[in-house]
């Protein structure tokens, strides 16, 4: 190991959990409203600048441009989509990622409305979840974990996802009720039937 920061199995699973849940409910943001939710995809914001690579992002009112195997369609280029995502999420896996300083400044400079940081191992502070909202040109921490501009919140859930127990960041409604995974939704439907 050369000490270079890399994601591990827990953060990879959490990224997949966050993205998968959103695709269970295609009308989550409104009937017929397109959205793009992705994990670990390059976010290009300017020509000749390296991309930012959020662990997860949500962009409303956009759809994939076409064949995702074509090089020009494999990343999120702000000038192609015409806007920045509404939410970026970073999952802390080490102390070197700059989630509460450099990345926070970078995302604010891009004017991304919401920035969420999950620090599951409390590597950066004694706080596990931060939800920041852009106000002016800086992020201010919200007193809650709700993002009113998109009608979605986050909460911590202790449970098992893909046979891995842990404390996971999950999407929720304004009351804190979890949005179910595909398997949870299927189980709920069976109970009702």
C-alpha angles and dihedrals in degrees: 000000000000094000093249110148113254135165119252136205096283095054092041090054092046091052090051092047092053094048096041094054092055092054091053087069108043091175094048093117095039139307111296093001113138122221139171122217118180143162129223095354122146115255107207112195103166138020115263092012124112114252127251111235111206117193089234134000138181122205119184128212095020135102136193111283095228137277105034091201091069111096094233090056099048098085139037109262109186093210091055096047092039095228146045121256118270095227136027123187127199123192113205114228099159141005095258101071099086093223095153097040124016098026091043090055092044094052092045090052088056089051095236104172099221133029121187125191122191114194101182095174095041091239095150102036143330091279118093101194133032124185114190127189123201111245113176105324098329138066120248121194113247118231088229136031095251125116105202095185091066101025095239137110139187133230139169118257125190110211147090125297119181091348093306117114117212150110107290134190107238136182116247142175125252091277092054094254110150121244102235126240118239092265092046090051090050091050091050090050091052091052091052093047 
